[in-house]
Amino acid sequence: MFGVGAKGKVLLRSRWGDNLSEYVTAVVWSTDGLLAASSAAGEVVLWQDNNLVNLLPAGLTSIDCLSFSADGKFLAAGGQDSKVRIWDISSFKLPLIPDDKKWQPEQEENSLVTLDNAPKWIDKLSWSPTCNQLAFSLGPDVQIWDADCQKVITTLPFTNSSVLDLAWRPNGNNLAIAGQGGVKIWNTKNWDDDPDLIDLPSASIVTAWSGDSKYIASGNLDNTITVSEYGSPDPWVMRGFPGKVANLSWSRSLSNNTPLLAASSIEGIAVWKKEADDKDGWNARVLALHDRRIQALEFHPHSLLLASAGDDGRLVLWTKAKQVGQILEGASGGFSCLVWDRNGQQLAAGGQNGELIIWSKSKRGKGFG
Amino acid sequence: MVATNINTVPVTVITGYLGAGKTTLLNRILTYEHGKKVAVIVNEFGEVGIDNQLVIDADEEIFEMNNGCICCTVRGDLIRIVGNLMKRRNKFDHLVIETTGLADPAPVIQTFFVDEDMREKISLDAVVTVVDAKHIQQHWEADEAQEQIAFADVILLNKTDLVTPEELEKLENKIKAMNGMAKIYRTQNSELGMDALLEVQAFNLDRALEIDPEFLNEVAHEHDETVKSFAIVESGALDGQKLDNWLGKLLQTRGVDIFRMKGILNIAGEDQRFVFQGVHMLFDGKPDRLWKKEENRKNELVFIGRNLDETRLREDFRQCLV
C-alpha cells in the first residue's frame, strides 16, 4: 500500500481502504474529521473512524462534486442528473455506525434539500468559507443557495461560457468564477455589483486563491498561468507549460509572506516562488516523476509538503515541495483525486477504478518540514 | 494530429441543417442492434431517446485562443462534457456528437486534435453530414452548408423521394465537386447501414487514404462554387526539403481556406510511402508501408477548400519534384 522514498522516510502509513463501484470523482473532509466521497456511478459515502455509510446508492448517473460547509453541518453533492443534494450532517447521529435500518441507502429522503436544475450537468460546487452559502455551477451561471433561508438568493451570470471552475476567497469577501475569457470576481457583500474581470485571451479552466486571500491564480487552456495580487491591475503571466494547466495549489505563506504556487500540466509539476522584488516576478522549479497525467495536486495545510497523484497510479509526497519524500500506491488504474484533512494528519485519495484510501501520519515521523 | 490509440473511444460527428434528418439518424444509431453502447451529445435536448442515460445536452461554446488563430478554435463544452463522460468509460464504447444546423464543423474536429486530454482518450471516427436533397437549394449560399459538406467523410443525400432523379443527379455532382473525398449515399428517412456510419476510421492514417480513383482521374470541371475539391496526381519523386518548405508556407498562408487535405507522397530516397492529412492548419503525416516492386510510385493529393487557386497549387507542387 505504500513505498518509501529515497531517504527511507515513512511520512504516511496506510490506515484504511475500501472500494466504490466506479471512478471516484471527489473526496472531501469536514472540519470534524468526516470524509465524504462520490463516484461516477452516483454513490455518495461518508466515512468516520473506519466506518463507512452510504448516503446515496449507485444509480444511473454520476455525482461529480462534493463540498462540506465550513461549520461541518452540511454536505452538498452535484452531478449529471442536474440535482444539487444537501444533507444536514448535524441531524445524523454521530459517530457513524453502519446500520442498514438507520441509513436506508435506497431512499434519498435522508437529504435535507434537493434542488433540481434540469438539464444542466452540475460539476462544480463549493460552500463559502465563512457562512452557510453554497455556490454551484448551472451552465453559464452560478447560483447561491443560502442554508439559513433555504433558498437560492442570487444567480450570477458568467455569460461567456459554461462555468469551468469556482473559488471562494478564503476571507469570504469574494467569489471567483472561471471560464472562457478569464475569471470574473463577485463581491459577496453585494451580489448585484458588477464583477471584476481578470481578462484572458483564452479560457481559465481552474482558479485558486492563496490562503491569505492576497493572490488569485488562474490555470489556462493556452498553457499559461495568470497570477494577480487581487486589486492590482497587472497580472503576472507564467509560460512554458507543455499543455493546459489543469491543477493549482497554494502553500501556506513562507517567511517572506508569500506562498508557493504549485501547478500541473500533463505529467509535469512546476512550483513557483515569488522573488523579493516584484519586478523579478516568479521563478519555477520542476518536479518530475510522474509519467502520465496528473489528476490532483494539493499542499499540506501547514507545511510545504506537496501531494500529487495521477494516471500512473502513484501518489507522490514531495518534501518541502522539492524532493520525493514517499511514493504511495493502491490505485492500479490511476488516482483521480486527493485531499488533506484540516489538520494535515490524514490524506484521502480516490482511484479511477473506485479505490478509496486513507493514510495517516506516521507516528515516527518528525513533522513534515 | 496524432494517430489513434488502442484504448480510445471513437467519435462520430453528425452535421447538417435543421430538418435534414440528423435526429432521425441519431435515433437509428441509438436503437439499432449493433451491439455497441453509444453515448450521445446533443444540442436540442428532448428529441432523442431520453431513456438512454448517456444522452447529454451541451451548448455549443466556441473557445478561441491565441488571437483568433483558426486552428486554436475548439468546442469548450465538449472538453468539459467529454472529460466528465470519460469517467464512465466502461459504460459506452462509441460517442456520437450532433451539432446544430448552423455549426461550422471545424472547431468540433479540432477539439479532438488540439486538446491533449481529448487526443489521449478519443479518436475521431468520421464526420457524417446529412443533406436535405430538396431544401439544400435554399441554403446553398450559406457558409455553414458548404462547410458541412466540405468537411464530411460520409454524406447522406437524404429525402431523395422529394426530388426528381435529374435534380438528384445534378445535386450529387455538385456535392462531388465540393468534396471529392466523401462517400455519398442516397437515403430516405436517413436509412443507412451501420457499417457505413460507425467505425469508418476516416481520420486514421493507416486507413484514410483510399482516395476514390474515379475522382483522381476526373478531368477538372468548371464550377462556379467558391468551395471545391480537386486532386493532384503526379509521378516522380519529391525533394523532402522543398516539400516541407512548401507545405509549411501553404498551411501558414492558406490554412484558413484549406478545410481538409490528404495524400500519399513519394519522397526521393525513401522506400516507404509518406501519408498525410490536414484540417485547416493542423497537419499529421508519417511514413506508411513500403512501395511495392511493381507499383508505380506517384503522388496523390486531395484538397478541399474555399477560393483555392488550383493552378497555382499544382504549379507549386511540381516545383517540389526532384
Boltz contact constraints between the chains, C-beta under 6 A:
constraints:
  - contact:
      token1: [A, 23]
      token2: [B, 87]
      max_distance: 6.0
  - contact:
      token1: [A, 40]
      token2: [B, 87]
      max_distance: 6.0
  - contact:
      token1: [A, 40]
      token2: [B, 88]
      max_distance: 6.0
  - contact:
      token1: [A, 60]
      token2: [B, 53]
      max_distance: 6.0
  - contact:
      token1: [A, 61]
      token2: [B, 53]
      max_distance: 6.0
  - contact:
      token1: [A, 119]
      token2: [B, 45]
      max_distance: 6.0
  - contact:
      token1: [A, 119]
      token2: [B, 57]
      max_distance: 6.0
  - contact:
      token1: [A, 123]
      token2: [B, 84]
      max_distance: 6.0
  - contact:
      token1: [A, 161]
      token2: [B, 61]
      max_distance: 6.0
  - contact:
      token1: [A, 161]
      token2: [B, 76]
      max_distance: 6.0
  - contact:
      token1: [A, 162]
      token2: [B, 77]
      max_distance: 6.0
  - contact:
      token1: [A, 180]
      token2: [B, 63]
      max_distance: 6.0
  - contact:
      token1: [A, 180]
      token2: [B, 76]
      max_distance: 6.0
  - contact:
      token1: [A, 202]
      token2: [B, 65]
      max_distance: 6.0
  - contact:
      token1: [A, 203]
      token2: [B, 63]
      max_distance: 6.0
  - contact:
      token1: [A, 203]
      token2: [B, 76]
      max_distance: 6.0
  - contact:
      token1: [A, 222]
      token2: [B, 65]
      max_distance: 6.0
  - contact:
      token1: [A, 243]
      token2: [B, 116]
      max_distance: 6.0
